[in-house]
Structure formats: structure tokens, C-alpha cells
């Protein structure tokens, strides 16, 4: 009897093992994008000429904000259209930039991120080469573009108070941009 029991036990173990191996299923997530953009735009720090998508706004004391609408310069930045990037520029082309992000309560400025410990009562305002605010979702002034050399579109970013009292903390915002070439 012992001889018959051992083969039966091995057969049962083999059956269970093969069942476990074939039971592995799952999901594959494919992530990607089809993009018709053929003209890469660089975000440039004017002081160092370094390219990065981060504009360092620096530190401003909350006590400097004593009323709604006060602005303090954070930093400037450049959106550069490279000369040899396949942008197919021709003489006379101009570019405009539309910035979009989470809007503050006014709908014009770019809200800073809201989380525990974050600054409150402050937003980001972006100004174009004319000194005018580029409100959320609207186009900037036109910038002349060159078909032979890199074209720089310079902007200034400010903190703007949205409350009479600004509470301290990190004041970061994510803003998308779209460059339209005409």
C-alpha cells in the first residue's frame, strides 16, 4: 500500500503546482502620447542660461503683503524657440504664449498648491514683455521670432497677494504653456 500512496501523493502535488503556475494573470498598462508638436520649446533661466522647467521664485516675507493685489517679483524666465529645432519659421513669424493652470479665486492668476503647511493668500502672476499680466487661459503679447537664430520670449513671474494677510509656507504652482506661432 505504501507504494500506491507515494505515487498518488506526487500526482496530487504536481496537479496543485501546475494549477498555481497557470493561475497567474494581471493587467498591463500602456502609457504614452501622440503629439503633433514639432517645435520643442526650452524654459531658460536668464541669469545662468540653464534649461529647466523650474523657475525659482525665492523667498518673500508674508509681512510684506499688507493688502490684496500686492505683487513682489519672484523671478524672470525665458521660453526659447531654438533656431534649428524644426519649427519651420519664416521671416515675420510671431509667437504668443497661453499659460494655463489651476486658477485662483479671481480666475486670473495661478493658484499655489494647497496642502498642509503651504502658504495661503498668495498666487502667481505672469507678465509678458509689455508688462501686462497674462491671465490664466489668455494669450500673451506677440513676440517676434527669428528664422535664423534662437528666439527668446521673456516673462516675469510675481507673487501676488489674494488676501490681506498672507500665511507663510511653500508657495509652488504648476503652470502649463502653449506657444502659438503665426
C-alpha positions, 0 to 999 in steps of 0.5 A: 500500500505504501507504494500506491500512496507515494505515487498518488501523493506526487500526482496530487502535488504536481496537479496543485503546482501546475494549477498555481503556475497557470493561475497567474494573470494581471493587467498591463498598462500602456502609457504614452502620447501622440503629439503633433508638436514639432517645435520643442520649446526650452524654459531658460533661466536668464541669469545662468542660461540653464534649461529647466522647467523650474523657475525659482521664485525665492523667498518673500516675507508674508509681512510684506503683503499688507493688502490684496493685489500686492505683487513682489517679483519672484523671478524672470524666465525665458521660453526659447524657440531654438533656431534649428529645432524644426519649427519651420519659421519664416521671416515675420513669424510671431509667437504668443504664449497661453499659460494655463493652470489651476486658477485662483479665486479671481480666475486670473492668476495661478493658484499655489498648491494647497496642502498642509503647511503651504502658504495661503493668500498668495498666487502667481502672476505672469507678465509678458514683455509689455508688462501686462499680466497674462491671465490664466487661459489668455494669450500673451503679447506677440513676440517676434521670432527669428528664422535664423537664430534662437528666439527668446520670449521673456516673462516675469513671474510675481507673487501676488497677494489674494488676501490681506494677510498672507500665511507663510509656507511653500508657495509652488504652482504648476503652470502649463504653456502653449506657444502659438506661432503665426 
